[in-house]
Amino acid sequence: MSIESRMGWRNIWRNPRRSVLTMTAIAFAVALLVFMLSFQMGTYHAMIENAVTIRTGHIQVQATGYHKDHKMWQVVEHPDQVSKLLDSIPGVKAYAPRANGFALLSSDQRTYGGMVVGIDPEAEARVSTLKSIIREGEYLSPDDGPQALVGRLLAKNLKIGLGDEIVMLGNGRDGSIAAMVYTVKGIYSSGQDEFDRSSIQVPLKNFQDTFAMRGAVHRMVVVADSLDVVPDVEQALTAKLGSVQNDPPLTALTWDELMPGLQESISLDFISGVIMYIMLSVVVAFSILNTFLMAVFERTREFGVLMALGTRPGKLTKLLLMESTFLTLAGVAAGFALGVGVTIFFEHYGIPLGESVQQMAQQYGIPERLYPRLSLIPLTVGPGIVLVITFVTALFPAFKVRSIKPVDALATV
């Protein structure tokens, strides 16, 4: 250890109370940033999982152009071949076929436009939470005929309930008229108003017969083992889809391509959070600035003596920078350890949302507890922000020593 380093560490403890308070402020800021960024990551993960398990899945296999145009003829012609392909890809947890058709939905009193979604009840239960969000009635069975699950808001708009009939009128894949009368078997509530007011779910076999699909579907919805493996699964799937004959060719889309609005809202929230964290770090920086300005003012005579003895200003600047570095690193290390410890604790046990919020969470399929997720971003961004801002702040008092004149400093009482 150099002389400057030893002197810098010693000088920190010349005023232990002030140094400890400064370290505590830095440690608190770092611990708070690590925990809050981890909490944000956990919240984003819960938001994504909630969205993909209700609507899109992690990945979807579709005909090229279907996501943009939603034409009935843009189909996956051989879903069985895609199923065999998915069985061979590591990281695929489950998959289910879906078919979609826009239609007019009528009750005795009202008519609304909506989406008719054909699902395989057993496979759908493995990729989505549809079965768990049924609030009235029952979930579909594989052998059901013209029965439907209806969103809560759509049922309210159509003024229908369990056992009532819905008349559906749409166009088939071949351009023919698709018409069917469905009986309401269940009413679901996902908490996503657009989903709850815009669609009904019917058995896939009945949908294929009604819409003249000839065994085809529009989407193969894939759920991966975790969000982390989605890119790998998508890459492997894309590499193999060329072996499946389809017109137009098949493509694989990930959740962020299927729901760009969700990704944009997460990015916006993250940026706004980082701005708030920077503001917190600036407050801590003023504490650092005050500490070292006081150190310079209190030691003006000392610096004057050292300069009169031949010490160059650059040496004194280096000494002060060493002091600020030691002070900052000690605070960051303590805060890092504290933040990681608290985050790991809540990562294991979760943060309860409160009794009133839990009731709403259970109703809408949102987790009752939120779990922070410790990852590279919280471990680097938070401490990095504090390190940079505090170091830059310490530069001002460190370079201020260069303006000290030995004669004036020695005259200081």
N, C-alpha and C positions, 0 to 999 in steps of 0.2 A: 504494500500500500504506500502511495507517495506521501510526501510531507503535506501537500495540499489536502489530500483525502483525510489524513489523520486530523489535521487542524479543522477541516470542515465538519467532521463528525463530532469533535470535541466542542466546537463553537455552538452546535445545535443545543447542547445541554447547558449552556451558560444561563439560559432562561428556560428551565424545563417546563414551567407552566404554560408559557406561550407556545413552545414547540409541541407539547402534547395536545393542546387545543387545536393547533393547526393540523397536526396529523389526524386528529379525530375528525375534523371537518372533511379532510380528503378521504379518509376511510369511509365515512358515512356516505359521501357522494358516490364513491366507487361501488360500495355494497348496494346502494339504492339502484344504481344504473344496471349492475349485473342482474339483480332480482327483477327489476321492472322490464328490462329487455327480455329476460327469460319468460316473464309473465305474458308479454306481448306475443312471443313466439308460440307459447302454449295456447293463447286465445286464438291466434290465427290458425293453428292446427285444428282446434275444435271447430272453428267456423268452416274450414275446408271440409273436414270430415262430415260435419252436419249437412253441408250442401251436397257433397258427392254421394252420401248414402241415401239421400232422399231423391236426388234427381239424376245426376249424370254418371256416377261411378268415377273411378280414377281415369279410365281410358274408355273410349268408344271406337268400335270398328264400324265404319260407314262407307257407303259409296262416295266417291269423290264428288264434291259439290253439294251433297245432301244437307250438310250443316248450314249452308248459305241459302239454298233454294227450297228445301223441304218438298221436293216433288215426289208424288206417290210412286213413280216409276224408278226412282233412284234407290234401289234396294240391294240388300245382301242376298244374292240368289241362292247360295248354298250355306246356310248357317251351320249345318252339320260339319262341313269341311273346316269352317272357322273354329268350331268347338274342338275338333281334333288338334288343330294347330295350337290353340290356347292351352290344351292339356300338356303340350310338350314344352311350354315356356316356364322356366323357374320364376317364382315371384308372383304368379297368378293365383290368387286366393279363391276367386269364384267368378262366374260370368253368367249372364242371362240375356236372352233375346227379347227385343221389344219391336213392336210395329206401331206406327203412328198415322192417323188420318184426321184431317180437319173435317168437321161436320156441324150441322145444325142440331142442337139438342133441345127438345121440346117437352114440356109438361102440359098438364091441362090448362095452365094459366099463362105460361111464358115460354119464350124461345130465346136461346143464347147460342152464339157460336163458341165452339170449344174443341179440344183435342181428344180424340178417342185413342187410348193407348192399349195395345194388346200385350199382355204379359203372361209368362209362364209362372203360375203362382208359386210353385216350389222353388224354381231357380231365382225368381225375384226376391223371395224371402232371404236368400243368401247374399244378395248384393245391395239391398236397400232396407230402409226401416219402415217401409209401407205397412207391413203387417203389424208393427208395434204402435202405429199412430192411428189405428182404427178406434174411433171414439163411440160409435154406435154400430150395432150389428156385428157381422162376422167377415173374416177375410175370405177371399176366393179359394175354391177347391179345384184341383186339376180336372175333375169331371163336370164342372159347372157349365151350363149352357149360356143363354142370354141373360147374364146377371152382371152387375156393375158395382164398382166402388166409386163413390162420388165425393169430391172435396166439400168441406163444410160450407165455404162461401158460395160455391156453385149450387149446392142443395138449397141454401137460403134464397139465392136469387131465383131459382126455379120453383121455390115453394113446394119442395118435395121432402119426403121422409122415407124411412125403411118400408120396403114393400111396394112403394109407388113405382110407376112406370115412366121411363124416358124414351121418347121416340127419337131415333137417330137417323139423319139423312145426310149422305155424303157421296163422294165419288170413289169408285174402286180403282185399283191399279190399272186396269184395262180401259178405264174411261166409263165403265158402266155405273149405274145407280146403285149405291150401297145403302140399304135401309134395314133397320132392325129396331125391335122394341126390347129394351132392357129393363129388368127389375132391379131396384136398388137393394143390394145385399148388405152394404156397409157404407159408413160415412167416416172419412178421415180428416184429420187436422194436423198439418205439418208445421204451422207457424209461419209459412211462407205464403203470403196472400196470393201472389200470382199463380203459384202452383195449385192452391186450394180452390181458386175460382175458375180455372181454365181447362180442367181435364177430368175425364173419367177413365177408370181402369177396368178392362174387360178381359176375359180369358183369351189367350193368344189364338187358340184353335178357332174359336168363334169369330175373332177378328179376321183371320185369314180367309175363312169361308165367306164372310160378309163382304170383304173388300177385294175379293178375287186375287189374293196374294200368291196363290199357287206355291205355297210352302216358304215363300220368301219373308224376310223381316227387314226393318230399316236400320236397326242398331244391334250390335252385340256389346252389351255393357260389361265392362271388366273392372273388378276390384282387386287391387294388388295387396300384398302382405302389409305394406306400409307406404306412406307418402315418399319415403326416401328411395324406394326401389322403383317408383313409377318411371323415371327416365330410362332405366335399364330395361324394364318390361316393354316400354314403348319402342325402344330401339330394336330389341329382338323381334317384336311383333311386326314392325315395319319391314324388317329384312326378310320375313317369311311370307308376308301377305301377297307378294308377287306370284307365289305358287298357286294361289286360289283364283280361278278364272271367274271374272265378273265384269259386267258392262253397265256403268263405267267401273274402272278399277277401284279396289278397296283402299282405304286409308285409315290410319290410326290417329285419333285426336286425344290429347291429354286434357285433364280437367281445366287447366288455365286457358286452353284454346276454346273449350266449350263454354266457359264462364269468364270471359275477359273482364267483365265488370267487377267480379269478386277479387280478382288479382289486382286490378287497379285500385280498388278501395283499400286493400291491404297495404299496397305500396304507399298510398297517400297517408294512411294512418301511421305507418312506420316513419315516414319522413317528418310528419308533424311531431311524433314522439321524439325523434332525434333532435329536433329544434328545441323542444322543451328541456331535453337533457343537456344540451349545450348551454342553455340559459342557467340551469342549475350549476353547471361547471363554472360558468362565469362568476356566479355568486361565491363559489369556493375560491376562485382565482383572486377575488378581492381580499379574501382572508390571507392568502399567500402574499399578495402585494403589500398588505398592511404589515405583515410579519417582517418582511425584508426591508421595507422602508424604515421601520422602527430600528432594525438591526443596523442599518447604515447610519441613521441619525445618532443612535446611542454610541456608536463606535467611531464617530468621525475623528475624535482625537487619536484613537488607536491607529486608524488608517493614516493619519497625518504623521505620526511617529514612524510607522513602517516605511512610508514614502520618503521621509527625511533620512532614513537609514539606507535608502537605496533600493527599496522594493519597487518594482515597476508596477504601474497601474494594471497592466495585463495580469500580473500574478494575483492581485487583489480581486479582480473580476473573476478569475478562475476559482479563487477560494470561495467567493460568494455563490458561484454557480454550483460548486461542489456541495455547499450547504443546502441549497435549494433542491439539488438532485437527491441527496440523502433523505431530506425531509419528505419530499414527494414520494420517493420509492417506498419508504417505510409506511406512509399512509396508504399508498396504493396496495401494497402487499397485505396489510391488515384488512383493508376493505375488500380486497379480492377474496381472501380466505373467508371473511364473514359472509359476503354475498353468495359465494358458492355453497357454503354450509347451509344457509337459510333456504336457498333455492333447491338443494338436494332434499331437504326435509319436506318442503311443500310439493316437490316433484313426486315424492313417495305417497304423501298423505292427501294432497290436494287442498284446494281452498274452497270451503263450502260457500254457496251463494246466498245463504240465508233462507229461513223457512218460507217466507212469502215468495221469494224468487224461485225456490226449489219447486213449488207447486206449478209455477208457470213453465219451468224448465221441463218437468215431467210431462206437461200437457203438450209441449211443442217439440219434444225429442231432443232438447238441449241437455248436455251433461249437468248433473247436479253439483259437480265439483269441477273446478278448472285446475289444470295441472301445468305449472311452469315447465318449460323445456330448455334445459341447459344445452347450448350449442356453441358453435364457434363465434357467432355474431355477439351474443351477450358477453362472452369471455374476452373478446378483443375490442369491440366498439366502445363499451363503457370505460374500461381502464384507459384505452387509447385516447379518448376525448379528454379525460382528466389529466393524463400525462402531458399531452400537447399544450392544453390551455394553461396549466400551472407552470410549465417550463417557460412558455412564452411570457407569462406574467412576471416571472422571476428575472427575466432579462433586463427589465427597466431599472430596478434598484441595483442590479449587479453592474450595469454599465454606468450608473450614476456616480459610482466611486471614481470614475475617470475624471470627473469634473472637479474633484476635491483638490484644493491647493494646500500644500503642506503648511505654509505660514498661517493661513486662515484657520486650518484644522487645529494647529497647536495652540492657537489663541482661544479655542473653544473651551468653555468651562464644563 
